């Protein structure tokens, strides 16, 4: 788990766990439904979504399959690490 990779990320455990549990039970069929449930989500091209966690300290980027109601986590990291991603649309 991300929060186990370094002691400085331990503060992410509760909110990332809550985010995961919420997303695991969600059945979004469109980006609009997702955004209605999680207003802090940023919808990107190519079915990518960015979630802000812990007051925007951390970010999670997922690939979303609305037809199958699934998400694939592509990136978990700090806001600063996210800012260094060169091609977020193809992550």
PDB file as gemmi writes it, atoms N, CA and C in Angstrom:
CRYST1    1.000    1.000    1.000  90.00  90.00  90.00 P 1                      
ATOM      1  N   UNK A   1       0.815  -1.175   0.000  1.00  0.00           N  
ATOM      2  CA  UNK A   1       0.000   0.000   0.000  1.00  0.00           C  
ATOM      3  C   UNK A   1       0.870   1.254   0.000  1.00  0.00           C  
ATOM      4  N   UNK A   2       0.350   2.282  -0.616  1.00  0.00           N  
ATOM      5  CA  UNK A   2       1.086   3.538  -0.734  1.00  0.00           C  
ATOM      6  C   UNK A   2       1.567   4.049   0.618  1.00  0.00           C  
ATOM      7  N   UNK A   3       0.677   4.064   1.614  1.00  0.00           N  
ATOM      8  CA  UNK A   3       1.024   4.626   2.923  1.00  0.00           C  
ATOM      9  C   UNK A   3       2.065   3.800   3.657  1.00  0.00           C  
ATOM     10  N   UNK A   4       2.320   2.590   3.199  1.00  0.00           N  
ATOM     11  CA  UNK A   4       3.361   1.763   3.800  1.00  0.00           C  
ATOM     12  C   UNK A   4       4.719   1.962   3.126  1.00  0.00           C  
ATOM     13  N   UNK A   5       4.740   2.648   2.001  1.00  0.00           N  
ATOM     14  CA  UNK A   5       5.985   2.819   1.250  1.00  0.00           C  
ATOM     15  C   UNK A   5       6.946   3.800   1.909  1.00  0.00           C  
ATOM     16  N   UNK A   6       6.428   4.665   2.780  1.00  0.00           N  
ATOM     17  CA  UNK A   6       7.270   5.625   3.485  1.00  0.00           C  
ATOM     18  C   UNK A   6       6.511   6.133   4.709  1.00  0.00           C  
ATOM     19  N   UNK A   7       7.210   6.320   5.823  1.00  0.00           N  
ATOM     20  CA  UNK A   7       6.536   6.847   7.013  1.00  0.00           C  
ATOM     21  C   UNK A   7       5.854   8.199   6.773  1.00  0.00           C  
ATOM     22  N   UNK A   8       6.366   8.985   5.846  1.00  0.00           N  
ATOM     23  CA  UNK A   8       5.785  10.303   5.607  1.00  0.00           C  
ATOM     24  C   UNK A   8       4.419  10.244   4.922  1.00  0.00           C  
ATOM     25  N   UNK A   9       4.033   9.067   4.416  1.00  0.00           N  
ATOM     26  CA  UNK A   9       2.740   8.917   3.752  1.00  0.00           C  
ATOM     27  C   UNK A   9       1.679   8.258   4.644  1.00  0.00           C  
ATOM     28  N   UNK A  10       2.000   7.991   5.879  1.00  0.00           N  
ATOM     29  CA  UNK A  10       1.054   7.291   6.768  1.00  0.00           C  
ATOM     30  C   UNK A  10      -0.263   8.033   6.962  1.00  0.00           C  
ATOM     31  N   UNK A  11      -0.219   9.340   6.816  1.00  0.00           N  
ATOM     32  CA  UNK A  11      -1.448  10.117   6.992  1.00  0.00           C  
ATOM     33  C   UNK A  11      -2.479   9.849   5.896  1.00  0.00           C  
ATOM     34  N   UNK A  12      -2.089   9.173   4.839  1.00  0.00           N  
ATOM     35  CA  UNK A  12      -2.997   8.883   3.719  1.00  0.00           C  
ATOM     36  C   UNK A  12      -3.851   7.637   3.954  1.00  0.00           C  
ATOM     37  N   UNK A  13      -3.486   6.821   4.916  1.00  0.00           N  
ATOM     38  CA  UNK A  13      -4.134   5.517   5.077  1.00  0.00           C  
ATOM     39  C   UNK A  13      -5.653   5.597   5.211  1.00  0.00           C  
ATOM     40  N   UNK A  14      -6.147   6.376   6.130  1.00  0.00           N  
ATOM     41  CA  UNK A  14      -7.583   6.410   6.382  1.00  0.00           C  
ATOM     42  C   UNK A  14      -8.357   6.918   5.166  1.00  0.00           C  
ATOM     43  N   UNK A  15      -7.953   8.047   4.617  1.00  0.00           N  
ATOM     44  CA  UNK A  15      -8.710   8.611   3.506  1.00  0.00           C  
ATOM     45  C   UNK A  15      -8.591   7.770   2.233  1.00  0.00           C  
ATOM     46  N   UNK A  16      -7.422   7.194   1.974  1.00  0.00           N  
ATOM     47  CA  UNK A  16      -7.287   6.345   0.791  1.00  0.00           C  
ATOM     48  C   UNK A  16      -8.089   5.057   0.941  1.00  0.00           C  
ATOM     49  N   UNK A  17      -8.144   4.524   2.136  1.00  0.00           N  
ATOM     50  CA  UNK A  17      -8.947   3.332   2.385  1.00  0.00           C  
ATOM     51  C   UNK A  17     -10.437   3.645   2.196  1.00  0.00           C  
ATOM     52  N   UNK A  18     -10.875   4.768   2.736  1.00  0.00           N  
ATOM     53  CA  UNK A  18     -12.268   5.176   2.558  1.00  0.00           C  
ATOM     54  C   UNK A  18     -12.585   5.411   1.079  1.00  0.00           C  
ATOM     55  N   UNK A  19     -11.677   6.080   0.371  1.00  0.00           N  
ATOM     56  CA  UNK A  19     -11.861   6.309  -1.070  1.00  0.00           C  
ATOM     57  C   UNK A  19     -11.986   4.980  -1.808  1.00  0.00           C  
ATOM     58  N   UNK A  20     -11.089   4.060  -1.521  1.00  0.00           N  
ATOM     59  CA  UNK A  20     -11.109   2.757  -2.193  1.00  0.00           C  
ATOM     60  C   UNK A  20     -12.425   2.015  -1.930  1.00  0.00           C  
ATOM     61  N   UNK A  21     -12.834   1.955  -0.687  1.00  0.00           N  
ATOM     62  CA  UNK A  21     -14.075   1.250  -0.343  1.00  0.00           C  
ATOM     63  C   UNK A  21     -15.287   1.876  -1.024  1.00  0.00           C  
ATOM     64  N   UNK A  22     -15.321   3.196  -1.098  1.00  0.00           N  
ATOM     65  CA  UNK A  22     -16.415   3.881  -1.770  1.00  0.00           C  
ATOM     66  C   UNK A  22     -16.422   3.546  -3.262  1.00  0.00           C  
ATOM     67  N   UNK A  23     -15.258   3.637  -3.898  1.00  0.00           N  
ATOM     68  CA  UNK A  23     -15.159   3.366  -5.342  1.00  0.00           C  
ATOM     69  C   UNK A  23     -15.437   1.905  -5.668  1.00  0.00           C  
ATOM     70  N   UNK A  24     -15.046   1.011  -4.795  1.00  0.00           N  
ATOM     71  CA  UNK A  24     -15.261  -0.417  -5.043  1.00  0.00           C  
ATOM     72  C   UNK A  24     -16.737  -0.767  -5.098  1.00  0.00           C  
ATOM     73  N   UNK A  25     -17.562  -0.014  -4.397  1.00  0.00           N  
ATOM     74  CA  UNK A  25     -18.992  -0.311  -4.393  1.00  0.00           C  
ATOM     75  C   UNK A  25     -19.781   0.567  -5.372  1.00  0.00           C  
ATOM     76  N   UNK A  26     -19.125   1.534  -5.995  1.00  0.00           N  
ATOM     77  CA  UNK A  26     -19.813   2.450  -6.913  1.00  0.00           C  
ATOM     78  C   UNK A  26     -20.144   1.753  -8.226  1.00  0.00           C  
ATOM     79  N   UNK A  27     -21.195   2.225  -8.873  1.00  0.00           N  
ATOM     80  CA  UNK A  27     -21.637   1.678 -10.159  1.00  0.00           C  
ATOM     81  C   UNK A  27     -21.887   2.820 -11.135  1.00  0.00           C  
ATOM     82  N   UNK A  28     -20.865   3.652 -11.333  1.00  0.00           N  
ATOM     83  CA  UNK A  28     -21.000   4.786 -12.234  1.00  0.00           C  
ATOM     84  C   UNK A  28     -21.106   4.316 -13.676  1.00  0.00           C  
ATOM     85  N   UNK A  29     -21.993   4.935 -14.420  1.00  0.00           N  
ATOM     86  CA  UNK A  29     -22.144   4.604 -15.838  1.00  0.00           C  
ATOM     87  C   UNK A  29     -21.671   5.744 -16.729  1.00  0.00           C  
ATOM     88  N   UNK A  30     -21.233   6.841 -16.108  1.00  0.00           N  
ATOM     89  CA  UNK A  30     -20.748   7.980 -16.881  1.00  0.00           C  
ATOM     90  C   UNK A  30     -19.863   8.862 -15.997  1.00  0.00           C  
ATOM     91  N   UNK A  31     -19.045   9.689 -16.628  1.00  0.00           N  
ATOM     92  CA  UNK A  31     -18.255  10.642 -15.842  1.00  0.00           C  
ATOM     93  C   UNK A  31     -19.136  11.592 -15.035  1.00  0.00           C  
ATOM     94  N   UNK A  32     -20.312  11.924 -15.555  1.00  0.00           N  
ATOM     95  CA  UNK A  32     -21.217  12.831 -14.843  1.00  0.00           C  
ATOM     96  C   UNK A  32     -21.698  12.219 -13.527  1.00  0.00           C  
ATOM     97  N   UNK A  33     -21.994  10.918 -13.541  1.00  0.00           N  
ATOM     98  CA  UNK A  33     -22.407  10.246 -12.306  1.00  0.00           C  
ATOM     99  C   UNK A  33     -21.274  10.218 -11.297  1.00  0.00           C  
ATOM    100  N   UNK A  34     -20.073   9.930 -11.769  1.00  0.00           N  
ATOM    101  CA  UNK A  34     -18.907   9.901 -10.887  1.00  0.00           C  
ATOM    102  C   UNK A  34     -18.711  11.267 -10.249  1.00  0.00           C  
ATOM    103  N   UNK A  35     -18.742  12.306 -11.067  1.00  0.00           N  
ATOM    104  CA  UNK A  35     -18.527  13.664 -10.586  1.00  0.00           C  
ATOM    105  C   UNK A  35     -19.612  14.087  -9.595  1.00  0.00           C  
ATOM    106  N   UNK A  36     -20.830  13.604  -9.796  1.00  0.00           N  
ATOM    107  CA  UNK A  36     -21.919  13.924  -8.870  1.00  0.00           C  
ATOM    108  C   UNK A  36     -21.657  13.324  -7.494  1.00  0.00           C  
ATOM    109  N   UNK A  37     -21.053  12.142  -7.455  1.00  0.00           N  
ATOM    110  CA  UNK A  37     -20.733  11.480  -6.186  1.00  0.00           C  
ATOM    111  C   UNK A  37     -19.477  12.039  -5.533  1.00  0.00           C  
ATOM    112  N   UNK A  38     -18.480  12.333  -6.338  1.00  0.00           N  
ATOM    113  CA  UNK A  38     -17.182  12.778  -5.819  1.00  0.00           C  
ATOM    114  C   UNK A  38     -16.800  14.086  -6.503  1.00  0.00           C  
ATOM    115  N   UNK A  39     -17.238  15.166  -5.915  1.00  0.00           N  
ATOM    116  CA  UNK A  39     -17.065  16.475  -6.539  1.00  0.00           C  
ATOM    117  C   UNK A  39     -15.601  16.892  -6.678  1.00  0.00           C  
ATOM    118  N   UNK A  40     -14.719  16.324  -5.879  1.00  0.00           N  
ATOM    119  CA  UNK A  40     -13.304  16.698  -5.977  1.00  0.00           C  
ATOM    120  C   UNK A  40     -12.580  15.940  -7.084  1.00  0.00           C  
ATOM    121  N   UNK A  41     -13.285  15.098  -7.813  1.00  0.00           N  
ATOM    122  CA  UNK A  41     -12.677  14.360  -8.914  1.00  0.00           C  
ATOM    123  C   UNK A  41     -12.518  15.271 -10.126  1.00  0.00           C  
ATOM    124  N   UNK A  42     -11.429  15.067 -10.861  1.00  0.00           N  
ATOM    125  CA  UNK A  42     -11.206  15.789 -12.113  1.00  0.00           C  
ATOM    126  C   UNK A  42     -11.297  14.788 -13.244  1.00  0.00           C  
ATOM    127  N   UNK A  43     -12.202  15.013 -14.158  1.00  0.00           N  
ATOM    128  CA  UNK A  43     -12.406  14.118 -15.289  1.00  0.00           C  
ATOM    129  C   UNK A  43     -11.444  14.522 -16.401  1.00  0.00           C  
ATOM    130  N   UNK A  44     -10.661  13.564 -16.886  1.00  0.00           N  
ATOM    131  CA  UNK A  44      -9.706  13.811 -17.960  1.00  0.00           C  
ATOM    132  C   UNK A  44     -10.126  13.052 -19.214  1.00  0.00           C  
ATOM    133  N   UNK A  45      -9.393  13.255 -20.287  1.00  0.00           N  
ATOM    134  CA  UNK A  45      -9.614  12.506 -21.526  1.00  0.00           C  
ATOM    135  C   UNK A  45      -9.258  11.042 -21.316  1.00  0.00           C  
ATOM    136  N   UNK A  46      -9.669  10.222 -22.267  1.00  0.00           N  
ATOM    137  CA  UNK A  46      -9.314   8.790 -22.291  1.00  0.00           C  
ATOM    138  C   UNK A  46      -9.755   8.037 -21.036  1.00  0.00           C  
ATOM    139  N   UNK A  47     -10.901   8.423 -20.486  1.00  0.00           N  
ATOM    140  CA  UNK A  47     -11.475   7.752 -19.316  1.00  0.00           C  
ATOM    141  C   UNK A  47     -10.584   7.787 -18.077  1.00  0.00           C  
ATOM    142  N   UNK A  48      -9.762   8.800 -17.979  1.00  0.00           N  
ATOM    143  CA  UNK A  48      -8.922   8.978 -16.791  1.00  0.00           C  
ATOM    144  C   UNK A  48      -9.647   9.902 -15.818  1.00  0.00           C  
ATOM    145  N   UNK A  49      -9.432   9.653 -14.532  1.00  0.00           N  
ATOM    146  CA  UNK A  49      -9.993  10.496 -13.479  1.00  0.00           C  
ATOM    147  C   UNK A  49      -8.912  10.721 -12.432  1.00  0.00           C  
ATOM    148  N   UNK A  50      -8.820  11.948 -11.931  1.00  0.00           N  
ATOM    149  CA  UNK A  50      -7.884  12.282 -10.862  1.00  0.00           C  
ATOM    150  C   UNK A  50      -8.699  12.580  -9.606  1.00  0.00           C  
ATOM    151  N   UNK A  51      -8.333  11.918  -8.514  1.00  0.00           N  
ATOM    152  CA  UNK A  51      -8.975  12.142  -7.224  1.00  0.00           C  
ATOM    153  C   UNK A  51      -7.978  12.830  -6.302  1.00  0.00           C  
ATOM    154  N   UNK A  52      -8.445  13.841  -5.587  1.00  0.00           N  
ATOM    155  CA  UNK A  52      -7.625  14.532  -4.598  1.00  0.00           C  
ATOM    156  C   UNK A  52      -7.929  13.927  -3.234  1.00  0.00           C  
ATOM    157  N   UNK A  53      -6.890  13.563  -2.534  1.00  0.00           N  
ATOM    158  CA  UNK A  53      -7.016  12.908  -1.235  1.00  0.00           C  
ATOM    159  C   UNK A  53      -6.260  13.731  -0.190  1.00  0.00           C  
ATOM    160  N   UNK A  54      -6.758  13.741   1.017  1.00  0.00           N  
ATOM    161  CA  UNK A  54      -6.119  14.443   2.142  1.00  0.00           C  
ATOM    162  C   UNK A  54      -5.942  15.932   1.836  1.00  0.00           C  
ATOM    163  N   UNK A  55      -7.023  16.568   1.430  1.00  0.00           N  
ATOM    164  CA  UNK A  55      -6.964  17.997   1.168  1.00  0.00           C  
ATOM    165  C   UNK A  55      -6.048  18.366   0.020  1.00  0.00           C  
ATOM    166  N   UNK A  56      -5.987  17.509  -0.987  1.00  0.00           N  
ATOM    167  CA  UNK A  56      -5.178  17.713  -2.188  1.00  0.00           C  
ATOM    168  C   UNK A  56      -3.686  17.467  -1.957  1.00  0.00           C  
ATOM    169  N   UNK A  57      -3.330  16.855  -0.854  1.00  0.00           N  
ATOM    170  CA  UNK A  57      -1.932  16.515  -0.597  1.00  0.00           C  
ATOM    171  C   UNK A  57      -1.494  15.350  -1.474  1.00  0.00           C  
ATOM    172  N   UNK A  58      -2.419  14.418  -1.713  1.00  0.00           N  
ATOM    173  CA  UNK A  58      -2.144  13.242  -2.529  1.00  0.00           C  
ATOM    174  C   UNK A  58      -3.130  13.176  -3.683  1.00  0.00           C  
ATOM    175  N   UNK A  59      -2.712  12.484  -4.724  1.00  0.00           N  
ATOM    176  CA  UNK A  59      -3.581  12.304  -5.886  1.00  0.00           C  
ATOM    177  C   UNK A  59      -3.568  10.845  -6.311  1.00  0.00           C  
ATOM    178  N   UNK A  60      -4.724  10.418  -6.785  1.00  0.00           N  
ATOM    179  CA  UNK A  60      -4.876   9.073  -7.335  1.00  0.00           C  
ATOM    180  C   UNK A  60      -5.425   9.245  -8.747  1.00  0.00           C  
ATOM    181  N   UNK A  61      -4.749   8.639  -9.723  1.00  0.00           N  
ATOM    182  CA  UNK A  61      -5.210   8.672 -11.109  1.00  0.00           C  
ATOM    183  C   UNK A  61      -5.683   7.271 -11.465  1.00  0.00           C  
ATOM    184  N   UNK A  62      -6.887   7.195 -12.019  1.00  0.00           N  
ATOM    185  CA  UNK A  62      -7.437   5.901 -12.398  1.00  0.00           C  
ATOM    186  C   UNK A  62      -7.892   5.924 -13.854  1.00  0.00           C  
ATOM    187  N   UNK A  63      -7.920   4.743 -14.423  1.00  0.00           N  
ATOM    188  CA  UNK A  63      -8.548   4.501 -15.712  1.00  0.00           C  
ATOM    189  C   UNK A  63      -9.911   3.906 -15.389  1.00  0.00           C  
ATOM    190  N   UNK A  64     -10.968   4.482 -15.920  1.00  0.00           N  
ATOM    191  CA  UNK A  64     -12.329   4.081 -15.564  1.00  0.00           C  
ATOM    192  C   UNK A  64     -12.987   3.343 -16.713  1.00  0.00           C  
ATOM    193  N   UNK A  65     -13.610   2.218 -16.392  1.00  0.00           N  
ATOM    194  CA  UNK A  65     -14.409   1.456 -17.361  1.00  0.00           C  
ATOM    195  C   UNK A  65     -15.855   1.542 -16.880  1.00  0.00           C  
ATOM    196  N   UNK A  66     -16.588   2.480 -17.448  1.00  0.00           N  
ATOM    197  CA  UNK A  66     -17.958   2.725 -16.989  1.00  0.00           C  
ATOM    198  C   UNK A  66     -18.886   1.559 -17.323  1.00  0.00           C  
ATOM    199  N   UNK A  67     -18.650   0.883 -18.427  1.00  0.00           N  
ATOM    200  CA  UNK A  67     -19.515  -0.241 -18.820  1.00  0.00           C  
ATOM    201  C   UNK A  67     -19.403  -1.405 -17.839  1.00  0.00           C  
ATOM    202  N   UNK A  68     -18.208  -1.638 -17.328  1.00  0.00           N  
ATOM    203  CA  UNK A  68     -17.976  -2.751 -16.399  1.00  0.00           C  
ATOM    204  C   UNK A  68     -17.973  -2.308 -14.944  1.00  0.00           C  
ATOM    205  N   UNK A  69     -18.151  -1.026 -14.716  1.00  0.00           N  
ATOM    206  CA  UNK A  69     -18.156  -0.455 -13.364  1.00  0.00           C  
ATOM    207  C   UNK A  69     -16.842  -0.726 -12.633  1.00  0.00           C  
ATOM    208  N   UNK A  70     -15.739  -0.540 -13.340  1.00  0.00           N  
ATOM    209  CA  UNK A  70     -14.449  -0.805 -12.728  1.00  0.00           C  
ATOM    210  C   UNK A  70     -13.485   0.349 -12.879  1.00  0.00           C  
ATOM    211  N   UNK A  71     -12.479   0.356 -12.021  1.00  0.00           N  
ATOM    212  CA  UNK A  71     -11.399   1.329 -12.135  1.00  0.00           C  
ATOM    213  C   UNK A  71     -10.072   0.593 -11.977  1.00  0.00           C  
ATOM    214  N   UNK A  72      -9.073   1.114 -12.659  1.00  0.00           N  
ATOM    215  CA  UNK A  72      -7.720   0.593 -12.575  1.00  0.00           C  
ATOM    216  C   UNK A  72      -6.841   1.735 -12.091  1.00  0.00           C  
ATOM    217  N   UNK A  73      -6.234   1.570 -10.955  1.00  0.00           N  
ATOM    218  CA  UNK A  73      -5.367   2.610 -10.402  1.00  0.00           C  
ATOM    219  C   UNK A  73      -4.083   2.661 -11.213  1.00  0.00           C  
ATOM    220  N   UNK A  74      -3.777   3.841 -11.749  1.00  0.00           N  
ATOM    221  CA  UNK A  74      -2.591   4.029 -12.587  1.00  0.00           C  
ATOM    222  C   UNK A  74      -1.485   4.799 -11.869  1.00  0.00           C  
ATOM    223  N   UNK A  75      -1.854   5.603 -10.869  1.00  0.00           N  
ATOM    224  CA  UNK A  75      -0.868   6.414 -10.162  1.00  0.00           C  
ATOM    225  C   UNK A  75      -1.400   6.759  -8.780  1.00  0.00           C  
ATOM    226  N   UNK A  76      -0.521   6.699  -7.795  1.00  0.00           N  
ATOM    227  CA  UNK A  76      -0.794   7.193  -6.446  1.00  0.00           C  
ATOM    228  C   UNK A  76       0.450   7.943  -6.013  1.00  0.00           C  
ATOM    229  N   UNK A  77       0.291   9.168  -5.589  1.00  0.00           N  
ATOM    230  CA  UNK A  77       1.457   9.926  -5.153  1.00  0.00           C  
ATOM    231  C   UNK A  77       1.083  11.284  -4.615  1.00  0.00           C  
ATOM    232  N   UNK A  78       2.102  12.054  -4.320  1.00  0.00           N  
ATOM    233  CA  UNK A  78       1.889  13.398  -3.804  1.00  0.00           C  
ATOM    234  C   UNK A  78       1.484  14.324  -4.946  1.00  0.00           C  
ATOM    235  N   UNK A  79       0.973  15.467  -4.572  1.00  0.00           N  
ATOM    236  CA  UNK A  79       0.610  16.479  -5.568  1.00  0.00           C  
ATOM    237  C   UNK A  79       1.849  16.858  -6.385  1.00  0.00           C  
ATOM    238  N   UNK A  80       2.958  16.999  -5.726  1.00  0.00           N  
ATOM    239  CA  UNK A  80       4.212  17.354  -6.415  1.00  0.00           C  
ATOM    240  C   UNK A  80       4.629  16.267  -7.412  1.00  0.00           C  
ATOM    241  N   UNK A  81       4.538  14.994  -7.020  1.00  0.00           N  
ATOM    242  CA  UNK A  81       4.864  13.894  -7.938  1.00  0.00           C  
ATOM    243  C   UNK A  81       3.917  13.884  -9.134  1.00  0.00           C  
ATOM    244  N   UNK A  82       2.649  14.157  -8.874  1.00  0.00           N  
ATOM    245  CA  UNK A  82       1.655  14.220  -9.940  1.00  0.00           C  
ATOM    246  C   UNK A  82       2.016  15.323 -10.942  1.00  0.00           C  
ATOM    247  N   UNK A  83       2.435  16.459 -10.441  1.00  0.00           N  
ATOM    248  CA  UNK A  83       2.784  17.588 -11.312  1.00  0.00           C  
ATOM    249  C   UNK A  83       3.948  17.267 -12.248  1.00  0.00           C  
ATOM    250  N   UNK A  84       4.739  16.273 -11.908  1.00  0.00           N  
ATOM    251  CA  UNK A  84       5.879  15.894 -12.755  1.00  0.00           C  
ATOM    252  C   UNK A  84       5.524  14.867 -13.826  1.00  0.00           C  
ATOM    253  N   UNK A  85       4.295  14.375 -13.835  1.00  0.00           N  
ATOM    254  CA  UNK A  85       3.876  13.431 -14.858  1.00  0.00           C  
ATOM    255  C   UNK A  85       3.751  14.172 -16.183  1.00  0.00           C  
ATOM    256  N   UNK A  86       4.449  13.696 -17.199  1.00  0.00           N  
ATOM    257  CA  UNK A  86       4.473  14.407 -18.473  1.00  0.00           C  
ATOM    258  C   UNK A  86       3.260  14.115 -19.348  1.00  0.00           C  
ATOM    259  N   UNK A  87       2.741  12.898 -19.313  1.00  0.00           N  
ATOM    260  CA  UNK A  87       1.643  12.539 -20.206  1.00  0.00           C  
ATOM    261  C   UNK A  87       0.533  11.868 -19.406  1.00  0.00           C  
ATOM    262  N   UNK A  88      -0.188  12.659 -18.659  1.00  0.00           N  
ATOM    263  CA  UNK A  88      -1.230  12.132 -17.773  1.00  0.00           C  
ATOM    264  C   UNK A  88      -2.335  11.453 -18.561  1.00  0.00           C  
ATOM    265  N   UNK A  89      -2.607  11.910 -19.778  1.00  0.00           N  
ATOM    266  CA  UNK A  89      -3.687  11.344 -20.573  1.00  0.00           C  
ATOM    267  C   UNK A  89      -3.438   9.889 -20.968  1.00  0.00           C  
ATOM    268  N   UNK A  90      -2.199   9.473 -20.986  1.00  0.00           N  
ATOM    269  CA  UNK A  90      -1.873   8.106 -21.381  1.00  0.00           C  
ATOM    270  C   UNK A  90      -1.289   7.289 -20.245  1.00  0.00           C  
ATOM    271  N   UNK A  91      -1.405   7.792 -19.063  1.00  0.00           N  
ATOM    272  CA  UNK A  91      -0.886   7.094 -17.878  1.00  0.00           C  
ATOM    273  C   UNK A  91      -1.641   5.792 -17.667  1.00  0.00           C  
TER     274      UNK A  91                                                      
END                                                                             
